[in-house]
Amino acid sequence: MITWKKLLIYEIKGRESMDENKPAIEIIGEEKCTGCFGCYNSCPHDAIEMKYSEEGFFVPKINDKCTYCGICQEHCPVIQNPDNSEKFGQPIFYGGKSTNKDVILNSSSGGLFPEIAKSILNNSGVVFGVCLEEDLSLEHIKIENSYHLSKIMGSKYIQSEVGDSYQEVLKELKNGKKVLFSGTPCQISALNTFTNHDNLYTIDLACHGVPSRILFDKYIEHMEEKRGKQVKHVNFRDKAKGWNDYQMKITFDDGSIYEKNHRFDPFFRAFLQDLCLMEACYECKFNEIPRPGDISLGDFWGRPPEEIKDPNGVSVILVNNNKGKELITKLRDIERLELCKTDFETATKGNPRLKGYDFEVPAEREKFFQDLKIHDFEFIDDKYLEYPNPVKRLIFKYLKKIRDILN
């Protein structure tokens, strides 16, 4: 016989079970969410929708289809601890670049990603990377030939919409394809919760943090209003004046162009002042060593090894396991890459986020986002953005050149 006391016990147990299996976002909170789309790709009930937060970042929203199954917890990299059993205790550090000058010029740094991607595509594999679409949305897409490789080359300084890419990866692997996936460390960590398949190769990128989509949209709106023209394309890392002095380059619908050194462009100023980053980015656990990807790539800021110095760009490379080592050494052996071994300190000196460096949250960040909600970009620029002194910058530049010559 079921008494009211037993019914109460069953009800309490049910509540406890529901609490244990509640959606991942309710466990970690929006302040720790990276918007990686892991939970979105895992939900078997279509109960998770990825929406922009009030600050302009992707976060999961739970709808009434949720059954409290808890599956999304298994694919939240903030909750799950990574399996580092196949990672090297210490990565192998390289400075490197493509042996093809045109590839370097059309890349953000040394052209490593397109060379690795081509090696996968030439073996009937597929590559997932980030594409800035014509409407300036940023999405992870799949490409199956080198003709479309240019779409996913180059750095983009906004958060990508992963969509159902992790599920697409699983389908391609099931079909026997080799797959290369490039993304931020949190995105690679999310993908790793789905599979560690031998045919999956991953590249995590040195990531400073993702800026707010609201800020970017207001920046574009400001540029269009100022010129009375529509923005058609954005290149965040134009290297016409060199790799170190890369520019923000915007092309308008009439063919006219805006170019500004990244140190003086207002969108980049907000980014470099760390004002507009996602909250979880300030203390990112995915930037630590061991890294989540088979390979980690970034710019070799600071002092690249003398043998591979190049004003057009040099990449810093962390080879994190045998899969990464296999990819890199094959390309070196067929002379598609030029590599030079380096050490931990040299490799990470100019790119501290490769080793788990945290940023201090700016004191004015909260007020910045409050103002961003109600004011235009010009107001934000005038109130918050600080620009380097151009004269001091010029002196510093020449002193650096003299130092390099003397050394």
C-alpha positions as CSV (number, residue, x, y, z in Angstrom):
1,M,0.0,0.0,0.0
2,I,1.3,3.5,-1.0
3,T,0.9,5.9,1.9
4,W,1.1,9.7,1.7
5,K,4.5,9.4,3.4
6,K,5.8,7.1,0.6
7,L,4.4,9.5,-2.0
8,L,6.3,12.4,-0.3
9,I,9.5,10.3,-0.3
10,Y,9.0,9.6,-4.1
11,E,8.4,13.3,-4.7
12,I,11.5,14.4,-2.8
13,K,13.6,11.8,-4.7
14,G,12.2,13.0,-8.0
15,R,13.1,16.6,-7.1
16,E,16.6,15.6,-6.1
17,S,17.1,13.7,-9.4
18,M,15.7,16.6,-11.3
19,D,18.1,19.0,-9.5
20,E,21.1,16.7,-10.3
21,N,20.2,16.6,-13.9
22,K,19.2,20.2,-14.5
23,P,20.6,22.0,-17.5
24,A,24.3,22.8,-17.5
25,I,23.7,26.5,-17.8
26,E,21.7,26.4,-14.5
27,I,24.7,24.8,-12.8
28,I,27.5,27.1,-14.1
29,G,25.5,30.3,-14.6
30,E,25.9,32.8,-17.5
31,E,29.0,34.4,-15.9
32,K,31.0,31.1,-16.5
33,C,29.4,30.2,-19.9
34,T,31.7,30.5,-22.9
35,G,29.0,30.1,-25.5
36,C,30.8,27.1,-27.0
37,F,27.5,25.4,-28.3
38,G,28.4,22.1,-26.6
39,C,25.1,21.8,-24.8
40,Y,23.2,22.9,-27.9
41,N,24.7,20.1,-30.0
42,S,24.1,17.5,-27.3
43,C,20.4,18.0,-26.5
44,P,18.2,15.2,-27.9
45,H,15.0,17.2,-27.3
46,D,15.7,20.5,-29.0
47,A,15.3,22.1,-25.6
48,I,18.3,24.5,-26.0
49,E,18.4,27.6,-28.1
50,M,21.5,29.8,-28.4
51,K,20.6,33.4,-28.0
52,Y,22.5,36.7,-27.6
53,S,22.8,37.8,-24.0
54,E,22.2,41.5,-23.0
55,E,25.9,42.0,-23.5
56,G,26.0,40.5,-26.9
57,F,27.4,37.0,-26.4
58,F,25.9,33.6,-27.2
59,V,24.4,31.8,-24.2
60,P,22.0,28.8,-24.0
61,K,18.3,29.4,-23.3
62,I,16.2,26.5,-22.1
63,N,12.7,26.1,-23.5
64,D,9.8,24.0,-22.3
65,K,10.9,20.9,-24.1
66,C,13.6,20.2,-21.4
67,T,13.2,16.8,-19.7
68,Y,16.0,17.3,-17.2
69,C,17.9,14.4,-18.7
70,G,21.3,16.0,-17.8
71,I,22.9,15.0,-21.1
72,C,24.0,18.6,-21.7
73,Q,26.1,18.5,-18.5
74,E,28.2,15.8,-20.2
75,H,29.1,18.1,-23.0
76,C,29.7,21.3,-21.1
77,P,33.5,21.8,-21.0
78,V,33.2,24.1,-17.9
79,I,31.8,21.1,-16.0
80,Q,33.7,18.2,-17.6
81,N,37.4,17.7,-16.9
82,P,39.4,17.1,-20.1
83,D,41.1,13.8,-20.9
84,N,44.8,14.7,-21.3
85,S,46.1,11.1,-21.4
86,E,47.3,11.4,-24.9
87,K,48.9,14.9,-24.5
88,F,52.6,15.5,-24.1
89,G,53.7,16.6,-20.7
90,Q,55.1,19.7,-22.3
91,P,54.2,20.8,-25.9
92,I,56.8,20.9,-28.6
93,F,57.3,24.6,-29.4
94,Y,58.0,25.9,-32.9
95,G,58.2,29.1,-34.8
96,G,57.0,28.4,-38.3
97,K,55.6,29.7,-41.6
98,S,54.5,28.5,-45.0
99,T,57.1,28.2,-47.7
100,N,54.6,29.9,-50.0
101,K,54.9,33.7,-49.7
102,D,51.4,34.2,-51.1
103,V,49.9,31.9,-48.5
104,I,51.6,34.0,-45.8
105,L,50.5,37.3,-47.2
106,N,46.9,36.1,-47.3
107,S,47.0,34.7,-43.7
108,S,46.9,36.5,-40.4
109,S,50.3,35.3,-39.3
110,G,52.6,32.6,-40.9
111,G,50.1,30.6,-43.0
112,L,50.1,27.4,-40.9
113,F,46.4,26.9,-40.9
114,P,45.9,26.9,-44.7
115,E,48.8,24.5,-45.2
116,I,47.4,22.1,-42.6
117,A,43.9,22.4,-44.0
118,K,45.1,21.7,-47.6
119,S,46.8,18.5,-46.4
120,I,43.4,17.3,-45.0
121,L,41.4,18.4,-48.1
122,N,43.9,16.8,-50.5
123,N,43.2,13.5,-48.8
124,S,39.4,13.7,-49.3
125,G,38.9,15.1,-45.9
126,V,36.8,18.0,-44.7
127,V,37.7,21.1,-42.7
128,F,35.6,23.2,-40.3
129,G,36.5,26.8,-39.7
130,V,35.0,30.3,-39.2
131,C,33.6,32.3,-42.1
132,L,32.5,35.9,-42.1
133,E,29.4,35.9,-44.2
134,E,28.1,38.7,-46.5
135,D,25.7,39.9,-43.8
136,L,28.7,40.0,-41.4
137,S,27.5,37.1,-39.3
138,L,30.2,34.8,-38.2
139,E,29.6,31.1,-38.6
140,H,31.5,27.8,-38.4
141,I,31.2,26.2,-41.8
142,K,32.4,23.0,-43.5
143,I,34.5,23.1,-46.6
144,E,35.4,20.1,-48.8
145,N,37.9,21.6,-51.3
146,S,40.7,24.1,-51.4
147,Y,38.6,26.4,-53.6
148,H,36.7,27.5,-50.6
149,L,39.6,27.7,-48.2
150,S,39.9,31.4,-48.3
151,K,36.5,31.7,-46.6
152,I,37.9,30.3,-43.4
153,M,41.3,31.9,-43.4
154,G,42.2,34.9,-41.3
155,S,41.5,36.0,-37.7
156,K,38.0,37.3,-36.9
157,Y,37.5,39.2,-33.7
158,I,33.9,38.3,-32.8
159,Q,32.2,35.2,-31.4
160,S,31.4,32.5,-34.0
161,E,28.0,30.7,-34.3
162,V,29.0,27.1,-34.1
163,G,25.5,25.9,-35.0
164,D,25.4,22.1,-35.2
165,S,29.0,21.7,-36.4
166,Y,29.9,19.2,-33.7
167,Q,27.1,16.9,-34.9
168,E,28.3,17.4,-38.5
169,V,31.8,16.4,-37.4
170,L,30.5,13.2,-36.0
171,K,28.6,12.4,-39.2
172,E,31.7,13.0,-41.3
173,L,33.8,10.7,-39.0
174,K,31.1,8.0,-39.2
175,N,31.4,8.2,-43.0
176,G,35.1,7.5,-42.8
177,K,36.4,11.0,-43.5
178,K,39.4,12.8,-42.0
179,V,38.2,15.9,-40.3
180,L,40.1,19.1,-39.2
181,F,38.3,21.5,-36.8
182,S,39.7,24.9,-36.0
183,G,38.3,27.0,-33.2
184,T,38.8,28.8,-29.9
185,P,40.1,26.6,-27.0
186,C,36.6,26.4,-25.4
187,Q,35.1,25.3,-28.7
188,I,37.8,22.6,-29.1
189,S,37.2,21.5,-25.5
190,A,33.5,21.2,-26.2
191,L,34.1,19.1,-29.3
192,N,36.4,16.9,-27.3
193,T,33.5,15.9,-25.1
194,F,31.8,14.3,-28.1
195,T,34.7,12.2,-29.6
196,N,38.4,11.5,-29.6
197,H,38.3,9.8,-32.9
198,D,41.6,8.9,-34.6
199,N,40.5,10.7,-37.8
200,L,39.7,14.0,-36.0
201,Y,42.4,16.6,-35.9
202,T,41.9,19.8,-33.9
203,I,43.6,23.2,-33.9
204,D,42.9,25.6,-31.0
205,L,43.8,29.2,-31.5
206,A,45.6,31.6,-29.1
207,C,42.6,33.5,-27.9
208,H,42.6,36.9,-26.2
209,G,38.8,36.6,-25.6
210,V,35.7,37.3,-27.7
211,P,34.4,40.9,-28.0
212,S,30.7,41.8,-27.8
213,R,28.6,41.4,-31.0
214,I,26.6,44.5,-29.9
215,L,29.8,46.5,-29.9
216,F,30.8,45.2,-33.3
217,D,27.3,45.9,-34.8
218,K,27.3,49.5,-33.4
219,Y,30.8,50.0,-34.8
220,I,29.7,48.9,-38.3
221,E,26.6,51.1,-38.0
222,H,28.8,54.1,-37.0
223,M,31.1,53.5,-40.0
224,E,28.1,53.4,-42.3
225,E,26.4,56.5,-40.9
226,K,29.7,58.4,-41.0
227,R,30.3,57.7,-44.7
228,G,26.7,57.2,-45.9
229,K,27.7,53.9,-47.4
230,Q,27.1,50.2,-46.7
231,V,29.9,47.9,-45.4
232,K,30.4,45.0,-47.7
233,H,33.5,43.3,-46.2
234,V,35.7,43.5,-43.1
235,N,39.3,42.3,-42.9
236,F,40.4,42.4,-39.2
237,R,44.1,41.7,-40.1
238,D,45.1,43.4,-43.3
239,K,48.9,43.1,-43.7
240,A,49.4,45.7,-46.5
241,K,51.7,47.6,-44.2
242,G,53.2,44.6,-42.5
243,W,52.3,41.9,-40.0
244,N,53.2,43.9,-36.9
245,D,51.3,46.9,-38.1
246,Y,48.2,45.1,-39.3
247,Q,45.2,47.2,-40.1
248,M,41.5,47.1,-39.8
249,K,40.3,47.2,-43.4
250,I,36.6,47.9,-44.3
251,T,35.4,47.8,-47.9
252,F,32.2,49.7,-48.7
253,D,29.6,49.0,-51.3
254,D,31.0,51.7,-53.7
255,G,34.5,50.2,-53.5
256,S,35.9,52.8,-51.2
257,I,38.1,51.6,-48.3
258,Y,38.7,52.5,-44.7
259,E,42.1,51.5,-43.3
260,K,43.4,52.1,-39.8
261,N,46.2,50.6,-37.8
262,H,44.8,48.3,-35.2
263,R,46.2,50.4,-32.4
264,F,44.2,53.4,-33.5
265,D,41.0,51.7,-34.7
266,P,38.2,52.2,-32.1
267,F,36.8,48.7,-32.3
268,F,40.3,47.3,-31.7
269,R,40.9,49.8,-28.9
270,A,37.9,48.5,-27.0
271,F,39.2,44.9,-27.6
272,L,42.8,45.7,-26.5
273,Q,41.6,47.5,-23.4
274,D,39.7,44.3,-22.5
275,L,36.5,46.3,-22.0
276,C,34.2,44.3,-24.3
277,L,35.1,40.7,-23.6
278,M,32.8,37.9,-22.5
279,E,32.8,37.6,-18.7
280,A,34.1,34.0,-18.8
281,C,37.1,35.1,-21.0
282,Y,38.9,37.0,-18.2
283,E,39.6,33.8,-16.3
284,C,39.8,31.2,-19.1
285,K,40.6,27.6,-18.0
286,F,40.9,26.5,-21.6
287,N,44.1,28.5,-22.4
288,E,46.2,26.4,-20.0
289,I,48.8,23.8,-20.8
290,P,48.0,21.1,-21.7
291,R,46.1,22.7,-24.5
292,P,42.8,21.2,-25.8
293,G,43.8,20.9,-29.4
294,D,46.2,18.5,-31.2
295,I,48.0,21.7,-32.3
296,S,47.8,25.3,-31.0
297,L,48.4,28.2,-33.3
298,G,49.0,31.9,-32.8
299,D,51.2,34.9,-33.8
300,F,54.8,34.7,-32.8
301,W,54.8,38.1,-31.2
302,G,58.0,39.1,-29.5
303,R,61.1,37.5,-31.0
304,P,60.7,34.7,-33.5
305,P,63.8,32.6,-34.1
306,E,66.3,34.4,-36.4
307,E,66.1,31.6,-39.0
308,I,62.4,32.2,-39.8
309,K,62.0,35.9,-39.1
310,D,59.6,37.4,-41.7
311,P,58.0,40.8,-41.8
312,N,54.9,39.3,-43.4
313,G,54.2,36.9,-40.5
314,V,55.5,34.1,-38.3
315,S,53.3,31.6,-36.4
316,V,53.9,30.2,-33.0
317,I,53.1,26.5,-32.9
318,L,52.4,24.2,-29.9
319,V,52.4,20.5,-30.9
320,N,50.4,18.9,-28.1
321,N,50.3,15.2,-29.0
322,N,51.4,12.6,-31.6
323,K,48.6,13.5,-33.9
324,G,49.7,17.1,-34.1
325,K,53.3,16.0,-34.5
326,E,52.4,13.8,-37.4
327,L,50.6,16.6,-39.2
328,I,53.3,19.2,-38.7
329,T,56.4,17.0,-39.5
330,K,54.8,15.6,-42.7
331,L,54.3,19.1,-44.0
332,R,57.8,20.0,-43.0
333,D,59.2,17.0,-44.7
334,I,57.5,17.8,-48.0
335,E,58.7,21.4,-47.7
336,R,55.3,23.0,-47.2
337,L,56.4,24.4,-43.9
338,E,59.5,26.0,-42.5
339,L,59.9,25.2,-38.8
340,C,62.3,26.2,-36.1
341,K,62.2,24.7,-32.6
342,T,62.1,27.1,-29.7
343,D,61.5,27.0,-26.0
344,F,58.5,27.7,-23.7
345,E,59.6,31.2,-22.6
346,T,60.4,32.4,-26.1
347,A,57.2,31.0,-27.5
348,T,54.9,32.4,-24.9
349,K,56.6,35.7,-24.1
350,G,54.6,37.7,-26.6
351,N,51.4,35.6,-26.3
352,P,50.9,34.9,-22.6
353,R,47.4,33.4,-23.3
354,L,49.1,30.3,-24.6
355,K,50.1,29.4,-21.1
356,G,47.0,30.2,-19.0
357,Y,47.3,33.9,-18.4
358,D,44.2,35.6,-16.8
359,F,43.1,39.2,-17.4
360,E,42.0,41.6,-14.7
361,V,38.4,42.7,-15.2
362,P,38.4,46.4,-16.0
363,A,36.8,48.5,-13.2
364,E,34.6,50.3,-15.8
365,R,33.4,47.1,-17.6
366,E,30.0,47.0,-16.0
367,K,29.3,50.7,-16.7
368,F,30.7,50.2,-20.3
369,F,28.0,47.6,-21.0
370,Q,25.3,49.6,-19.4
371,D,26.2,52.5,-21.7
372,L,26.6,50.2,-24.7
373,K,22.9,49.2,-24.4
374,I,21.6,52.7,-24.7
375,H,24.2,54.8,-26.5
376,D,25.7,54.9,-30.0
377,F,29.3,53.9,-30.8
378,E,30.5,57.5,-30.9
379,F,29.5,58.0,-27.2
380,I,31.4,54.8,-26.3
381,D,34.5,55.9,-28.2
382,D,34.5,59.4,-26.6
383,K,33.9,58.1,-23.0
384,Y,36.0,54.9,-22.8
385,L,38.6,54.5,-25.5
386,E,42.2,55.5,-24.9
387,Y,44.6,55.8,-27.8
388,P,48.4,55.6,-27.8
389,N,50.5,58.7,-28.5
390,P,51.5,58.4,-32.1
391,V,54.8,60.2,-31.6
392,K,55.8,57.9,-28.7
393,R,54.7,55.0,-30.9
394,L,57.0,56.1,-33.7
395,I,60.0,56.5,-31.4
396,F,59.3,53.0,-29.9
397,K,59.1,51.5,-33.4
398,Y,62.5,52.9,-34.4
399,L,64.1,52.0,-31.1
400,K,62.9,48.4,-31.7
401,K,64.4,48.4,-35.2
402,I,67.8,49.6,-33.8
403,R,67.7,47.0,-31.0
404,D,67.0,44.2,-33.6
405,I,69.9,45.4,-35.7
406,L,72.3,45.4,-32.8
407,N,71.2,42.0,-31.7
